[in-house]
């Protein structure tokens, strides 16, 4: 399945804003049939022309089954929808952590499971899991979010071999810092009198600065679309935050050095553990 394969049917989750909207737009521009998901498809504020919006709520596994039934046979699934979270682990309730895993991991897996049988039976299909470079470069106060994206990457890389004999490709993509405004929608878990509050505020300020200077959603979307349409896609793609250089350093440098560098990038000083 390549860009020259004719009109493909594509399902992009979280297609109402940010990376998801740009991915949907680029698939439409290339002449493909595109479905985009929203929790409330009748109230999409800025719909992408050519995209048919359908309901999907990652926190409602039954909606994944309904979504799969509505769209029928899908050639490309882009699992992009999710939520962002920040704060101190000690200050975050277990219920908030469970909700984040439901939305960022279990919801996408429920949709994948609903669509996979027909891909396998037809002998073709591509599934892209959109994660985050925080999975490869975790930082303080983003532990829960990084953990969900690490889980999604593990699903992608392990399932890739599982379904390959049936013509189905699975790809993991890690965006770095992207200027999408996601910071305005991030849930924050830090107590007013938390002992972690001062350092969290330092990280939050650095994160806002990094996100404002991040690459655009359209640039990241191009990586995702081209990976999905590649004849022989790699298992893993990353873009942003000088991805080529930092992943090269990650292979060579001691893990503690990489953790210290990631902390400094987010405004936090090195602390000897």
N, C-alpha and C positions, 0 to 999 in steps of 0.2 A: 504494500500500500504506500504510494508516494503521491507527491503533489500532482502528478500527471495521471492519477487513477480516475479522473472524472469527478463528478459531484459526490462527495462523501457526506454522510450525515454525522454531525458533531453535536455533542452535548457538553456544555460548559456550565459548571456550577458556580454560583456567585457571580453571575454575569451582569450585575446591575451597576458595578462601579469598579474602579481600580484595574488590576491586572485582568480580572475576569471579563470586564467589559471590552478591554482592548483585544484580548484573545478572540472573543466572539466577533468583534469588528473585523479583525484580520482574516478570520475564516470566511466571513461573508464576502469580503473584498476579493478573496481567491475563488469565489464561485461555489462555495459549499453550502449545504443546508445546515442551518445552525439553530439549535434549541439552547436557550439560556434559562437558568433557574433563579427563582426568587421565592422567598417565603410568602410574598403577596404579589403575584404577577400582574394583578389588575391595577397596582398602584406604583409601578416602576416610574420613577420621576424623569429619567432621561433614557428612554429605551434606545438601543442600538438599531438603526434601520436594518431590516432584513432578518432580525432575530425573533423567533417565536418563543415567548416566555411561558414557562410552566412552573407549577408549584413544587418546591422541594424545601423541606425543613430538616437540616441535618440532625436535629434533636428528636425527630419523629421518624423512626425506622420504617413505619408503615408508609410514609410519604415516599420513601425510596422505591418501594414496590409499586406504588401508584405511578410514580414518575416513569419507571422502566416500562410499565404497561402502556403509558400514554405515548412515549416516543417510539416504541417498537425497536427495530433493529438499528443499532448505533455502530458506526465505524470507529469513531474517536470519542473517548470520554476524557474530559479534562476535570479532574477533581481539584477545584480551586477554592471552593467556599470554605470559610473558617472564621474564627474569631481570634483576636489578639488579647493577651493578658500580661500584666506585669505586677510586681509586688514581692514582698518577702514571703518565703515559703511558710514561715511560722505564723504569719498574719493571714494567710489564705485558708479559708475553710475547706474541708474535704469535699463539701458539696460543690464549691466553685471549681475545684480541681476536677471532680467527676464530670461536671457540666462541660468543661473545656475539652476533656477527652471524648465526651459524647459528640460534640460538634466537630472537632478537628480530626478525630480518628474513626470512631465507630460509625458515624454518619456516612463518611466517604466509603468505608468498607461495606456498609449495608448497600449502598448504591452500586458499588463494584460487583458485589455478589449477585445483585439483581440483574445486572446486564451481562455478566460473564458467560452464563450458559449459552446464550444465543451467539455470542462471539465465538465460543469454542465450537459449537455445532456448525457455524458457517465457515470456520477455518480462518478467520481474520478478525482483526480488531486491535486498537491501540488504547492503552490506559495511561494517562499521565497523572502522577501525584505531585502536586505543587506544595513544596515544603518551605523551608527557610534555612539560610546559612547559619542561623542560631543553632540548628541541629549539629552542624559540624564544628561550630565555634560558640559553645554555650557561654553565657555571661550571667553574673549575679543578678537576681531579681527578675530573671526571665526563665526560671527553671521549668515551670509548668508548661509554658508555651513551647520551649525548646524540646521538652520531652514528648509532646504530642507530635511535633514535626519529625522527631527521630523515629517515633513509632511508624509514622506514615512512610518514611524512607525505607525502613526495614521491611514493611509489607511489600513495597514496590520491588526492592532488590531480591527478596526471597521468592515472591510470587512470579517474578520474571521467568525463572527457569521452569517453574511449575506449569505454566501455561504455554511456554514456547513451542512444545510439540504440536500444539493445536493452532498455530499461526497467530497467536495473540502476543503482542509486545507490551511490556510494562516499563515505564520510564519514571525516574525520580528527577525532579527539578528543584534546585534551591536558589530562590532569589536572595540577593543581599539586601541592602537598605534601599527601599524603593519609595519615591516621592508620590504616595497615593493618598495621603491624609489618614491612613489607618490609625495613627496615633490619637486622633480625635475620637475614635470609636473603641479604643482599648479599655478593657476593664482593669481597674487599679485596686490592689489589695494591700494597703499599708495603714496601720493604725496611727491616729493623731499623736499618740505618745509612744509610738513604736521605737525601740532602740535602733532600728534599722532606718528610720525615716531620713536622717541627714544624708546617708550614702545613697538611699534610693533617689532622693531629689537630685543629687549630683548625676546619677545615671540617667534620670528622666530628662534632665536638661541636655545632656550630651546626645541622648537618643533623638530628641526633637531636632537638634542641630544636624545630626547625621541624616535623618530622614528628609529634612528640607533640602539637603544637598545630594540626595540619592538619585539614582538613574530613574528615568521616566517609566511609567507603566507600559507604554508602547514598545520601548526597547526590550523590556523583559518579556512581553507578550510575543515578540518576534522569535525569541529563543524557544519558547514553548511551542509555538506553531510549527517552526521549522523542525524541531525535534519530533513532533508528532507525525509530520509528513515525510520524514527521512526514510529512505529505503531500508537502511540498516542503522537504526538509532542506537546511540550509546546508552548504557544503563543509567547514566547520571550526567546532569548538566548543572552548571552554576553560572550566575552572572551578577555583577555588582561587587562593591567592596574589593576591587582588584582581585577577583576570584582566582585568576590564573596564578598570581604570585602567592597569595596566602595559602592556597591548597598545596602549592609546591613547598612552601616553608613548613606546612603541617606534616608533610611526609618526612622532612629532614630534622626538624628541631624537636627538642624534648617537649613533652606534652605540657609541663608546667610553664615553659616559656611561651607557648601558644596561648595558654590560659591568661598569663600575665599581659600579653600583647592585646588580647581581646578586651580585658578589663580596662586597660589604658585607653583603648579606642572609645570606651564608654565613660571615660572620666574618672575611673577608679584607680587608686594607687596600688602598687604591688604590695601584697601582704605575705610574708613568709609563713606558710602553713606549718 
